[in-house]
């Protein structure tokens, strides 16, 4: 009997010891994770403080803005002199189709923009969007953004969305991110993926394409905005681009021997107005990121939003 009690006591002690070891290990691992996470926050704060220098460097150097690859190479070298193992990527946001351009400003109101819709229809056609669903999608998107309460022919205003507890009301304002397309409760997942690749949501209703960032990756958007041009024209524009980019419209037309009638000149720009800056860094083999959405037209208050996701 005494032997049984001794064995039972030893078993309990062993089990308790294992539990203590397990808890201690978990606490230790959680402490390490917390420490790494706290360090990542501190690192991000340092990058945010350094960001003003990066933005000013871009704004003060036209060659950087006309050649973002050059800017990435030189500015990344500079940032790594101060912070190790940081990669920086500049994403030109004036090479995607601005979803907000299907509306236009009229005083303080946002109303339907037929010119923007025509360009958007060309884009949808170029990504093989279902023609039978096109008008309903566009009308719903207009109603999501515009400030009136009257639905378009195939659209839907708040009375539709309020009937479903899972849906939000229409924003009646410019889209902040393209992820708001999901609020339409209309697009399939594959349609959303295809539209995401060629669109963005900028804080205005303009359609502007930075010709110095034209590439095969954004050619569909470019040809949708300028339907009089061909794929061959686009390839020629890329191959003829000078090292530091096209300087202005006259230089661009002269180099490529193009007809001004093929363009709406107010839709061509030669430097980005909006930029995403993506920072990637590692701490203890864990990867972290920081993303800043910047308005390059502003010297102060240039930040549109900042996130650690996306």
N, C-alpha and C positions, 0 to 999 in steps of 0.2 A: 504493500500500500504506500509506504514511504517512497519507494522507488518510482511508483506511478506519479505521485505528487511532484517529485523532483523533475521527472521527465516533462510533465505538463508545465511546470514553472519555467524550465529551460526553453521549451517550445514558445511559450508566451514571450519570454525575454527576446528570443531570436526574432519572432514576428515583429515585436515592437521596435527592435533595432533596425530591421529592414524598412519599416515604415518611416522611422526617423531619418535613415539614409536617403530614402526616396524623397521625403519632404525637403530635406536639406539640399539635395541635388536640384529639385524643382525650384527652390528658393534661389539657389545659386544661378541657375540658368535664367530665371526670370530677372534676377538682378543684372546679369550680363545684358539681356535683351533691353531692359529699361535703360541701362547705361548707354548702349549703342544708340537707342532711339533718342535719348537726350542729347547725345553727341551730334546726331544727325540734325536735330533742331538747331543746335548752336552753329553747326556748319552752314545750314541754310541761312541763318541770320547773317553770317559773315558774307555769304554770296549776295544776299539782298543789299547789304551795305556797299558792296563792290559794284553792284549793278548800275548805279548812277554813272560811274566812270565808263562802263561799257556803252551805255546808251549815248552819253555825250560823245564818246569816240566815234560812234556811228554817225551821229547827227553832224559832227564837225568834219567828216571825211566823205566826200562824194564818191570817191573811188571805192570805199568800203560798201556804200549803199548800192552802187551799180554792179558790184561784184561781191556777193555775200560769201562765196567760197574763200576769197582772199581775206575777208573780214574774219571768218571763222578761224582760218589758219593763224593769222597774226594775233588776234585777240585771245585765242585759246592759249597760245604760247605765253602771253602776258599774264593771264589769270593763273597759269600753272607755276609761274615764278612765285606767286603768293600763296596759292592753295594747290596741294598735290592731288594728282589723279582726278582732275575734274575735266570732263568733256563738255564743250559748249556747242550748241547747234542753233543757228538762226533760221527760222522758217518764215519765208515771205508769205504773208497772208493776202497779198494782192495778186495771187495766181490761182485762187479758187473762186467759185461763183458765190457772191454774197446773197444769201437767201432773203435778206431784208430788202433787196432791190426790186422785189415784185410789188413793193409799195413805194410811195413817194410822200414827201412832206408837203402839206398844204396848210400854211400857217402853223397851228399847233396840232393839226390832225395828221393822221397817216391814212392815205387813200390808195386805191388800186393803181398800179403803174403798168400800163399796157406795154410800153417798151421793154420794161424789165421782164414781164411775163413772156413776151415774144422770145427774148434771149433764153429764158429758163426752159421754154418748150423746146428750143433747139438743143439745149443741153440734155434734157430728158430723152429726146429722140436719139442723141448720140450715145447714150448709155443703154439704149434699147428698153426704156421704160414702157410698160403696157399702155398703148394708146387709148384703150378703153377705160383706163383708170386716170388718165392724165388730167382731164378737166376737173374731176371731183377733187383730186389731190391738190391742184393749184388753188381752186376756190376755197378749200378748207384752210390752206396755208394763208391765203389772203385774209380770211376771217379771223385766223389766229392772231395776225399782226395788226390789222387795221383798227381804227378807233371808233368805228360806228358799230351799231348793234343790228344792222340789217344783213342777213346772210346773202352771200353770192348765190347764183343759180343752183350750184351743186355744193354749196358750202354749208357751214354750221356755226352758229353763234352760241351764246351761253345756255340757251334753252335746251339745246341738244346735250351739252356736256353735263349740265346740272342733273340730268335724269340718270346719270351713272355715277355712283359713289366712288368708283375707281378712277374717274377722270377729273382733270383740273378744268377750270373755266378758261376761256380764251384770254391771252395775255393783254391784248389791246395795246401792245407796245413792241418795239423791236426785239427780235430774238437775241438772247445773250449767248447761247450756244446752239449748235445744230442738233444736240441731243433732244431739244424741245420738240423736234419732229415726232417723237414718240407720243407726245401728248395728243396728237391728232387721232390716235387709235385707228389708223387707216392703213399704214404701210406694213408690208411683210418684212421679216428680218433680212431677207436677201435684198429687197428694195432699199431698205435703210442702209445696208452695207455699201451698195453701189452709189447711192446719193452722197453718203459720207465722204467717199473718196474724192469728190469733185466740188464740194461745197463748203461753206463756212458761214458764220454769222458775225458780221462786222457791225460796229456801232454807228452805222449810217445807212442810207438807202442807195448809195452809189454803186455803179459797176465800173471798176478800174482794174486794168491788168498791167502789171509791171513787165514790160517787154524784155528787160534784162534778166529776168528769171524764167523766161520761157524754156521749157525742156519737154522731153517726150512724156514725162509724168503728168504734166498739166496741159498737154496739147489739146485734149478734148475740150477743156474749158475755154481755151484760147479760140479755137475754131467755132465754138458755139457763140461766143461774143462777137466774133468777126466772121460771119458766114460766107462772105465773098472771097475769103482766102481758102487755099487748099493745103493739104498735108505737105505738099512740095514747097509751098511758100513758107510754111512753118519751119521746115527743115533748113531752108536757105537762110532764114532769119537767125537761126541758131548758129549755123556754120559761119555766117558773115560777122557775127558779133565781135567787136573789138575786145581786146584784153580787159579794158576797164569799162566796157559796156557802151551802149549807144548814149550819146550826150543829150539829144533832144529829138523832136519830131523831124526836123529838117535833116539832121544827120542820119536818122534811121531810114527815112525815105530815100535819101541819096545813095546810101550804101547798098540798099536792097532793090533800088529801081522800082519802087512800088507806086501805085496810084493813090493819092490822098482820098479818092472817092471810095476806096475799099474800107475805109476806117471812119469811125466816129472818133475824132481826135481827142475828145474829152474823156474817152475811155482808155486811152493809152497813157501810162506814166513810165518814168525811167528810174524811179527809186521807190522802194516800198513805203507805204504810209503806215501800215500796221505790220507788226512783227511778233512772232513768238520766240522767246529765248528759252531753250531747254538745257538745263544743267543736269548732268549725270555724274554721280560720284560713288565711291565705295568706302565703307568703314567695316573693318573686320570681315571682309569678304561678303558683306551684305550690300546690296545695291540700293541707292536712293536717287530721287530726282526732285527737281523743282522746275516749275514752268511759269513764266511771266508773259503776259499778253500786253504789248506795248503800243502806244500811239506815238509814232515818231514825229508827228506834226507838232507835238507839244514839247516845250522845253521843261515845263514844270507840270506836275500832276499827270505824267505820261502813262502811269499804270492803269490798265483797264481791269484786269484781275490777275490773281496769282493762285496757283494750286500745286499740290504735290501729287496729283493723280493725272488722269487723261493720258 
